[in-house]
Amino acid sequence: MIEMDELHPEYGFKDHKGYATKKHLENIKRYGINNEYRFTFKPICDLIISTKGEVKSNEKTIKK
């Protein structure tokens, strides 16, 4: 998570260690999904489903 935090400090990985904390979920909504997220991570999966398969990504738009 330290390396992830260095690559993507806006998500705060060093503070929440990848757990779905309130702040982590807020950051996902604010900054989008990065390429390191697992689509099986429930908050990510739920976000994809709730946006009908198209979500903001810091890389590009991701389509399910």
C-alpha positions in Angstrom: 0.0 0.0 0.0 3.0 2.3 0.5 4.0 1.9 -3.1 0.4 2.4 -4.2 0.3 5.6 -2.1 3.4 6.9 -3.8 1.8 6.2 -7.3 -1.6 7.6 -6.3 -1.3 9.8 -3.2 -4.8 11.3 -3.8 -6.4 8.0 -2.6 -4.6 7.9 0.8 -3.7 4.2 0.6 -1.1 4.6 3.4 -3.8 5.7 5.8 -6.5 3.1 5.1 -4.4 0.2 3.7 -7.0 -0.4 1.0 -10.0 -0.9 3.3 -13.2 0.6 2.3 -13.2 3.5 4.8 -15.5 6.5 4.4 -12.5 8.6 3.2 -11.4 5.9 0.7 -14.9 5.7 -0.8 -15.1 9.5 -1.1 -11.7 9.5 -2.9 -12.9 6.8 -5.3 -15.9 8.9 -6.2 -13.8 12.1 -6.4 -10.8 10.8 -8.4 -12.3 7.7 -10.2 -10.9 4.2 -10.5 -7.3 3.7 -11.2 -5.9 0.7 -13.0 -4.8 -1.1 -9.8 -8.3 -1.5 -8.4 -9.8 -4.9 -8.5 -13.3 -4.9 -10.1 -14.2 -7.6 -7.5 -13.6 -5.0 -4.7 -17.3 -4.5 -3.7 -17.2 -0.7 -3.7 -15.7 -0.7 -7.2 -18.2 -3.3 -8.5 -21.1 -1.4 -6.9 -19.9 1.9 -8.5 -19.7 0.2 -12.0 -23.2 -1.3 -11.6 -24.6 2.0 -10.3 -23.3 3.9 -13.3 -24.5 1.3 -15.8 -21.1 0.0 -16.6 -19.3 3.3 -17.3 -17.3 5.0 -14.6 -14.7 7.8 -14.3 -11.2 6.6 -14.2 -8.0 8.6 -13.7 -6.7 6.9 -16.8 -9.8 6.8 -19.1 -13.5 5.9 -19.0 -13.9 2.3 -18.1 -16.8 0.4 -19.7 -18.1 -2.8 -18.2 
